Amino acid sequence: MSESITPPLPLAAEAVATDVLRLVFARRRSAEPDAACDVGPCGECFAPHLKKVIGFVEAGKPVHFVIPAFPAKSRNRRKTLGRLPDMAETLAIESLQGFCDQVSAVYAPGAIVTICSDGHVFSDSLGIPDPNVDEYAAELRRVIRSTGGGSIGLYGLRDAMPGLSWDARRARLLEEFATSIEAIRESVKTDPAMRRMFNGIHRFMVEDNTALMPELSATQRRNRSKETAYEVVQRSQAWSGLVAGVFPDAVRLSIHPQTHHSGKIGFHLLRTPDNWLTPWHGVVLDDGTKYTLIKRAEAEDLGARLIWRNSRPSHFVLATRGTL
């Protein structure tokens, strides 16, 4: 009797998983935008994620994605409109739901996305009161419910460590998952990916502190921003480690740009000319043909009009000539 041939199911599952990943990579936030893989992802781009997606496909379950994101609004009002979610978060949640819907077109069970909200992980470092983070999360849950798609969930530090104070939760997170600041400083010097992440966060810190701490000199703001950036990187890595342990089978998305063959996939939530900008660091500009995420000061410089919805500032509209 001849040897049995490989059954077709794994090959079919791999083909479906590849189709799913093509949809993910169509939204990729790349740290190497001029490389060939940015035009068309290669096998090495898919390799860190393919086995996980195949596992969901073979089990007939929705493909599970996790994304640490939606912490709280930046306090810098040159970037944002206020401390609660606005149209930027609404469109980002709709975009995530739309992505899950797209997956269902190539794989019937579709996809689910768990937002691992990290607001309480960073809140004390960034000077954001914990009650403000709770208000942001409560409004975000309302936005998620209003989409009606049912594919998006929220997970936070309270879920990971119930029954503790916020300070105790943060202390435990650092104790169990954090790398030392000294080790991170060394990695920033030697690892291009780590240096890129640090530089992106440091730039945000400098921008925010310029608006929030005008009494300090430029040098003082840069130095303070640098120390905060190291702290944010440390906590981001700790939260990432916790999330990986809680959701070991999930495909990992990131709001930060990632290299092409990384174990995380950088993921655009909204169209933006700034590869690092997020809904909680910007505002939505409607120019009559599309929505774009930019900084509040940029929208105001363009002469865009602020629109209010539900008694709160929502987004900006740019007047277009020749329209009725």
Order of alpha helices (4+ residues) and beta strands (2+ residues): alpha-alpha-alpha-beta-alpha-beta-alpha-alpha-beta-alpha-alpha-alpha-alpha-alpha-beta-beta-beta-beta-alpha-beta-beta
